[in-house]
Amino acid sequence: MKNLITYTLAATLAAGATAQHHQHQHMHARRHAGSKVEKRDPDVITEYVVAATETVYELGGEEIDIHAAKAGLDGGSLVIVGESNPTYDAPAAPATSAAQPKKVSQPKKEVGAQFYESKTAAATTAVPNPVYSAPAATQSKASKPKSSKPKTSGSSSSYSGSSGATGVDKTFESGTIDCSEFPSEYGAVALDWLNLGGWSGIQYCPDFSFASKLIYQIDTAISGDGCKPGAMCSYACPVGYQKTQWPAAQGSERESIGGLYCNKDGKLELTRDGYDTLCEPGVGGVTIQNDLDEQVVTCRTDYPGTENMVVPAVAEPGSNVAVCNPNQDKYYVWDGVGTSAQYYVNKKGYTVEEACVWDSSKGKDAGNWAPVVLGVGMKNGMTFVSIFQNSPTSTALLDFNIEIKGGNKKCSYVNGQWSEGTGCTTAAAEGQKITVRYY
């Protein structure tokens, strides 16, 4: 999906200004089968403007007239990068089956949305010190988990990697482990439902070498494919952790590429200088609190990499789960700018197999079409957390409420209504805590 947001995760909460979704829709002329994977814009930021929402269409880096853009979309000569259909109205009933994702060389791209961080965006006012509102000692009744017996989903989940962080500090012996062996001993968490040998995504890069400046050919694996010579094999980490490996060379069209490299001898190699473990913790401070009587699966995009929303954070009924909060000043840099994390919030009761996939058996209100997107990241010592509608990809509505506690401004989604616009952002200084409450 191409999420056409300009969400201001790394921007400041300027007094008197409103974070508007100034949507940049990046386009390419439609490519035919066999072409390289196209890149859509990645992770995050927002511009603060006091104005209405505006959609800007770009082709080849140049802004084009909205009427010409729409004519091109209607006629099929233009496509929105990373998306085969720019909008979707959720059906009344979920679909009974879902097609398998296609190879990236096909018109439909196997990528998830990311926030776009504009290098020219700047806050017009000084950043106020965030005001932390500590929760009251006695919670209201609404904040307590429901007393009814927790419900279980109709299908059981095989995922058991949400808790624990075994092996995350173990040094990975580059060039010694077979590509056919998933490196769970080193902290990586297998996502078996994707049928990729446990990997979160696989990108075949036959022209890659460690001397490469750019990678020109990138083909994304589909279900049943494996990690083999010439592939970048990406992986998930335990909750609160994120992968450390990606090559210095990235896609020639600004595609993100990440994971371990499977060399010509069929051995896994580290790809990032100075990092000899596979997982690292985020800076912390952000937690999901589930006060519902059913589990909620929130899925992070595999970034850098295929950018599909497949990495789970499972919040069981009445429990908390950590959300990985990347430091944008130290984590993956895309096109010269830091990036944050993006999570897709699914409806309650879904399993990871139903939620953390591109096309879900639940129909077009899960996976890529999940109703709400959660953005998390730290910049210059400030943690920014945002929630917003997964628009224009999906008009599906979440079946529970969300409030963000601990930030310097109100940010919530209650009974289908946002505290402002179609989403909101709040912030907290380093050392302070933010809770994303589902209720």
Summary of the structure (lengths in Angstrom):
residues: 439
radius of gyration: 20.6
end to end distance: 27.2
largest distance: 60.7
contacts: 1562
relative contact order: 0.18
helix: 6%
strand: 27%
